[in-house]
Amino acid sequence: MIDGTVAIVGRPNVGKSTVFNRMLEERVAIVEDTPGVTRDRIYGDCQWLSKTYRLIDTGGIQIEDVPFQKEINAQVEIAIDEADVIIFLTDGRSGMTNDDEYIARLLQRSKKPVILAVNKVDDHTMINNIYEYYALGMGDPIAVSGVHGIGIGDLLDRVVELMPDKSMEEYEGMVRFAIIGRPNVGKSSLTNAFLKQERVIVSDIEGTTRDAIDTVFEANGQNYVVIDTAGIRKRGKIYESVEKYSVLRAKGAIERSDLALVLLDGSTGIIEQDKHVAGLAHEAKKGVIIVYNKWDLVEKDDKTMSNITKEIRKQFAYLDYAPIAFVSAKDSKRIDTLLPLIDLVYENLNKRIKTNVLNEVILDAQLANPAKPHNGKKFKIYYASQVSTAPCTIVLFVNDPELFHFSYERYIENKLREAFGFEGVPINIIARKRAE
């Protein structure tokens, strides 16, 4: 779970990428003693104390009109907009400049929490270099050295202190679902169909929705949170554009949700990018429903739905547990089939199996089809226990985890699904050696 986003902002050559790499504890950003090396935003995930957050390294902002400066400034503005906390990095060696004053005013207008950090304070003899930065009116500066790691712990402590509480307590008891898909498949139209009002801008122009939008609604006595996301483009088409921002928003929406509705476009059919989109929800181990939209535009006969279902199962073999729905969001047709599916998947996400019943199913599965010996050794499951829900995680205590072949794991998973349903949700199976 990502608790928030932190952007590092400053003029060129103050060491933003060095501090970024130090905070990540790995080399990700290009570090070179030349202004303007980082043009695009670079992302990484950090953990400090109890918080996990997304860190953004940005290009240098400056007043002078140099090549790519407009593009760099646009990227930085997106990072500032996305950030929950901003690190304003300055240079303790070269001193304060007009660019620093310009950036300070820009950040003050953002109304975001800002930490003023003075980099390149490489030893105690340089500590006095931080005091001129009080003139920026950005609070107490923190002396750091990205190269030597000095003050980075203090900086991270301050980041965690300012990080907003993004707990989902406000949505407690509500079913949260994200609508995800490539651009122009009808995500906003589906959101509006659920809400029965024009809550989200709907347009035929790809990429109209930039942010993930949370909206609470009630139906049949149950409260829901629908999260409409920006369209996810193919990686090769992202360039230095807001589409990268949209992908991150979609990932964030999936993280905040219980389940995801993967929207496909019936007018174009399945393309490779749909698999990438669906993979985000699968990898996050969320509940999944595949929604084939624009059903009204599909030429149909009595075999069309069956044939398309077979094609979806073929193209999305890793999502064979996901139910499939056919809708026309624009005309609100067949939308009434979705909420019962959402309720079913949510119920399955939170399903708990009694230990004695679980072990009966595992025992019967082994008796019906014992694992084939490997190198003369037989695999045996002694005991099973469900250790968590959302997603369902089952630990098998076995004689030797190395003997647990993926084909037999698949067999056990299928037996669990036959016995307990679990439609729409992944099942994690973990094999552990039984203590002697």
KAJO-V685193 format. One record per residue. N is the residue number from 0. RES is the residue in one letter. SS is DSSP state (a for helix, b for strand, c for the rest). PHI is phi in radians with two decimals (NA if undefined). Layout:
<<N:RES:SS:PHI> <N:RES:SS:PHI>>
//
This chain:
<<0:M:c:NA> <1:I:c:-1.47> <2:D:c:-1.48> <3:G:b:3.04> <4:T:b:-2.25> <5:V:b:-2.16> <6:A:b:-1.94> <7:I:b:-1.75> <8:V:b:-2.22> <9:G:c:3.03> <10:R:c:-1.29> <11:P:c:-1.10> <12:N:c:1.17> <13:V:c:-1.65> <14:G:c:1.73> <15:K:a:-1.05> <16:S:a:-1.18> <17:T:a:-1.15> <18:V:a:-1.16> <19:F:a:-0.98> <20:N:a:-1.12> <21:R:a:-1.14> <22:M:a:-1.18> <23:L:a:-1.40> <24:E:c:1.07> <25:E:c:-2.79> <26:R:c:-1.53> <27:V:c:-2.08> <28:A:c:-1.35> <29:I:c:-1.28> <30:V:c:-1.97> <31:E:c:-2.66> <32:D:c:-1.43> <33:T:c:-2.36> <34:P:c:-1.04> <35:G:c:1.46> <36:V:c:-1.16> <37:T:c:-1.55> <38:R:c:-1.76> <39:D:c:-1.55> <40:R:c:-1.35> <41:I:b:-2.09> <42:Y:b:-2.05> <43:G:b:-2.77> <44:D:b:-1.78> <45:C:b:-2.08> <46:Q:b:-2.31> <47:W:b:-2.55> <48:L:c:0.96> <49:S:c:-1.68> <50:K:b:-1.94> <51:T:b:-2.04> <52:Y:b:-2.46> <53:R:b:-1.61> <54:L:b:-1.87> <55:I:b:-2.09> <56:D:b:-1.70> <57:T:c:-2.11> <58:G:c:-1.25> <59:G:c:-1.35> <60:I:c:-1.59> <61:Q:c:-2.61> <62:I:c:-1.26> <63:E:c:-1.05> <64:D:c:-1.49> <65:V:c:-1.97> <66:P:c:-0.93> <67:F:c:1.23> <68:Q:a:-1.12> <69:K:a:-1.10> <70:E:a:-1.14> <71:I:a:-1.08> <72:N:a:-1.06> <73:A:a:-1.12> <74:Q:a:-1.10> <75:V:a:-1.14> <76:E:a:-1.07> <77:I:a:-1.12> <78:A:a:-1.09> <79:I:a:-1.10> <80:D:a:-1.12> <81:E:a:-1.35> <82:A:c:-1.28> <83:D:c:-1.59> <84:V:b:-2.37> <85:I:b:-2.07> <86:I:b:-1.70> <87:F:b:-1.63> <88:L:b:-1.68> <89:T:b:-2.15> <90:D:b:-2.05> <91:G:c:-1.34> <92:R:c:-1.59> <93:S:c:-1.56> <94:G:c:1.53> <95:M:c:-1.29> <96:T:c:-2.27> <97:N:a:-1.08> <98:D:a:-1.09> <99:D:a:-1.06> <100:E:a:-1.14> <101:Y:a:-1.10> <102:I:a:-1.16> <103:A:a:-1.03> <104:R:a:-1.16> <105:L:a:-1.05> <106:L:a:-1.25> <107:Q:a:-1.10> <108:R:a:-1.22> <109:S:a:-1.25> <110:K:c:1.10> <111:K:c:-1.66> <112:P:b:-1.08> <113:V:b:-2.15> <114:I:b:-1.87> <115:L:b:-1.54> <116:A:b:-2.11> <117:V:b:-1.87> <118:N:b:-1.53> <119:K:c:1.18> <120:V:c:-1.57> <121:D:c:-1.44> <122:D:c:-2.74> <123:H:a:-1.15> <124:T:a:-1.25> <125:M:a:-1.78> <126:I:a:-1.08> <127:N:a:-1.16> <128:N:a:-1.19> <129:I:a:-1.44> <130:Y:a:-1.22> <131:E:a:-1.12> <132:Y:a:-1.32> <133:Y:a:-1.05> <134:A:a:-1.12> <135:L:a:-1.30> <136:G:c:1.22> <137:M:c:-1.89> <138:G:c:1.56> <139:D:c:-1.27> <140:P:c:-1.30> <141:I:b:-1.86> <142:A:b:-1.39> <143:V:c:-2.40> <144:S:b:-2.35> <145:G:c:-1.12> <146:V:c:-1.20> <147:H:c:-1.77> <148:G:c:1.42> <149:I:b:-1.21> <150:G:c:1.33> <151:I:a:-1.16> <152:G:a:-1.07> <153:D:a:-1.10> <154:L:a:-1.11> <155:L:a:-1.15> <156:D:a:-1.02> <157:R:a:-1.18> <158:V:a:-1.03> <159:V:a:-1.08> <160:E:a:-1.09> <161:L:a:-1.57> <162:M:c:-1.14> <163:P:c:-1.21> <164:D:c:-1.40> <165:K:c:-1.83> <166:S:c:-1.13> <167:M:c:-1.66> <168:E:a:-1.03> <169:E:a:-1.11> <170:Y:a:-1.83> <171:E:c:-1.05> <172:G:c:1.47> <173:M:c:-1.77> <174:V:b:-1.59> <175:R:b:-1.79> <176:F:b:-2.35> <177:A:b:-1.76> <178:I:b:-1.82> <179:I:b:-2.16> <180:G:c:2.91> <181:R:c:-1.19> <182:P:c:-1.03> <183:N:c:1.19> <184:V:c:-1.66> <185:G:c:1.87> <186:K:a:-1.10> <187:S:a:-1.17> <188:S:a:-1.11> <189:L:a:-1.18> <190:T:a:-1.02> <191:N:a:-1.10> <192:A:a:-1.14> <193:F:a:-1.13> <194:L:a:-1.46> <195:K:c:1.02> <196:Q:c:-2.80> <197:E:c:-1.46> <198:R:c:-1.41> <199:V:c:-2.09> <200:I:c:-1.09> <201:V:c:-2.01> <202:S:c:-2.62> <203:D:c:-1.43> <204:I:c:-1.40> <205:E:c:-1.06> <206:G:c:1.42> <207:T:c:-1.11> <208:T:c:-1.48> <209:R:c:-1.72> <210:D:c:-1.88> <211:A:c:-1.51> <212:I:b:-2.01> <213:D:b:-1.64> <214:T:b:-2.36> <215:V:b:-1.61> <216:F:b:-2.52> <217:E:b:-2.13> <218:A:b:-2.61> <219:N:c:0.94> <220:G:c:1.43> <221:Q:b:-1.97> <222:N:b:-1.60> <223:Y:b:-2.20> <224:V:b:-2.11> <225:V:b:-1.72> <226:I:b:-2.00> <227:D:b:-1.55> <228:T:c:-2.03> <229:A:c:-1.17> <230:G:c:-1.08> <231:I:c:-1.72> <232:R:c:-1.60> <233:K:c:-1.10> <234:R:a:-0.93> <235:G:a:-1.15> <236:K:a:-1.78> <237:I:c:-1.30> <238:Y:c:0.88> <239:E:c:-1.72> <240:S:c:-2.33> <241:V:a:-1.22> <242:E:a:-1.17> <243:K:a:-1.09> <244:Y:a:-1.06> <245:S:a:-1.14> <246:V:a:-1.06> <247:L:a:-1.14> <248:R:a:-1.08> <249:A:a:-1.12> <250:K:a:-1.08> <251:G:a:-1.10> <252:A:a:-1.13> <253:I:a:-1.09> <254:E:a:-1.06> <255:R:a:-1.44> <256:S:c:-1.75> <257:D:c:-1.50> <258:L:b:-2.58> <259:A:b:-2.17> <260:L:b:-1.69> <261:V:b:-1.54> <262:L:b:-1.63> <263:L:b:-1.93> <264:D:b:-1.78> <265:G:c:-1.17> <266:S:c:-1.39> <267:T:c:-1.99> <268:G:c:1.43> <269:I:c:-1.42> <270:I:c:-2.17> <271:E:a:-1.01> <272:Q:a:-1.10> <273:D:a:-1.05> <274:K:a:-1.18> <275:H:a:-1.12> <276:V:a:-1.08> <277:A:a:-1.07> <278:G:a:-1.06> <279:L:a:-1.08> <280:A:a:-1.26> <281:H:a:-1.10> <282:E:a:-1.15> <283:A:c:-1.39> <284:K:c:1.03> <285:K:c:-1.73> <286:G:b:-1.15> <287:V:b:-2.38> <288:I:b:-2.19> <289:I:b:-1.59> <290:V:b:-2.03> <291:Y:b:-1.58> <292:N:b:-1.58> <293:K:c:1.06> <294:W:a:-1.05> <295:D:a:-1.20> <296:L:a:-1.59> <297:V:c:-1.60> <298:E:c:-1.25> <299:K:c:-2.16> <300:D:c:-2.36> <301:D:c:-1.27> <302:K:c:-1.92> <303:T:a:-1.06> <304:M:a:-1.08> <305:S:a:-1.11> <306:N:a:-1.16> <307:I:a:-1.18> <308:T:a:-1.05> <309:K:a:-1.09> <310:E:a:-1.16> <311:I:a:-1.09> <312:R:a:-1.09> <313:K:a:-1.23> <314:Q:a:-1.32> <315:F:c:-2.05> <316:A:a:-1.03> <317:Y:a:-1.28> <318:L:a:-1.97> <319:D:c:-1.16> <320:Y:c:-1.50> <321:A:c:-1.47> <322:P:b:-1.19> <323:I:b:-2.09> <324:A:b:-2.19> <325:F:b:-2.02> <326:V:c:-2.44> <327:S:b:-2.19> <328:A:c:-1.12> <329:K:c:-1.05> <330:D:c:-1.73> <331:S:c:0.99> <332:K:b:-1.64> <333:R:c:1.16> <334:I:c:-1.11> <335:D:a:-1.16> <336:T:a:-1.42> <337:L:a:-1.42> <338:L:a:-1.06> <339:P:a:-1.05> <340:L:a:-1.17> <341:I:a:-1.05> <342:D:a:-1.08> <343:L:a:-1.11> <344:V:a:-1.13> <345:Y:a:-1.09> <346:E:a:-1.09> <347:N:a:-1.17> <348:L:a:-1.04> <349:N:c:-1.80> <350:K:c:-1.27> <351:R:c:-2.03> <352:I:c:-1.83> <353:K:c:-1.10> <354:T:a:-1.05> <355:N:a:-1.17> <356:V:a:-1.20> <357:L:a:-1.01> <358:N:a:-1.23> <359:E:a:-1.11> <360:V:a:-1.13> <361:I:a:-1.11> <362:L:a:-1.11> <363:D:a:-1.07> <364:A:a:-1.11> <365:Q:a:-1.21> <366:L:a:-1.17> <367:A:a:-1.26> <368:N:c:-2.64> <369:P:c:-1.11> <370:A:c:-1.13> <371:K:c:-1.23> <372:P:c:-1.08> <373:H:b:-2.22> <374:N:c:0.93> <375:G:c:1.42> <376:K:b:-1.88> <377:K:c:-1.81> <378:F:c:-1.48> <379:K:c:-2.43> <380:I:b:-1.72> <381:Y:b:-1.56> <382:Y:b:-2.81> <383:A:b:-2.34> <384:S:b:-2.58> <385:Q:b:-1.45> <386:V:b:-1.79> <387:S:b:-2.83> <388:T:c:-2.03> <389:A:c:0.84> <390:P:c:-1.58> <391:C:b:-1.09> <392:T:b:-2.17> <393:I:b:-2.09> <394:V:b:-1.76> <395:L:b:-1.81> <396:F:b:-1.63> <397:V:b:-2.25> <398:N:c:-1.32> <399:D:c:-2.73> <400:P:a:-0.99> <401:E:a:-1.14> <402:L:a:-1.53> <403:F:c:-1.44> <404:H:c:-1.23> <405:F:a:-1.06> <406:S:a:-1.19> <407:Y:a:-1.31> <408:E:a:-1.07> <409:R:a:-1.11> <410:Y:a:-1.08> <411:I:a:-1.10> <412:E:a:-1.06> <413:N:a:-1.08> <414:K:a:-1.15> <415:L:a:-1.14> <416:R:a:-1.19> <417:E:a:-1.06> <418:A:a:-1.43> <419:F:a:-2.13> <420:G:c:1.52> <421:F:c:1.01> <422:E:c:-1.09> <423:G:c:1.55> <424:V:c:-2.24> <425:P:c:-1.33> <426:I:b:-2.10> <427:N:b:-1.59> <428:I:b:-2.05> <429:I:b:-2.08> <430:A:b:-1.71> <431:R:b:-2.23> <432:K:b:-1.24> <433:R:c:-1.21> <434:A:c:-1.12> <435:E:c:-1.33>>
//
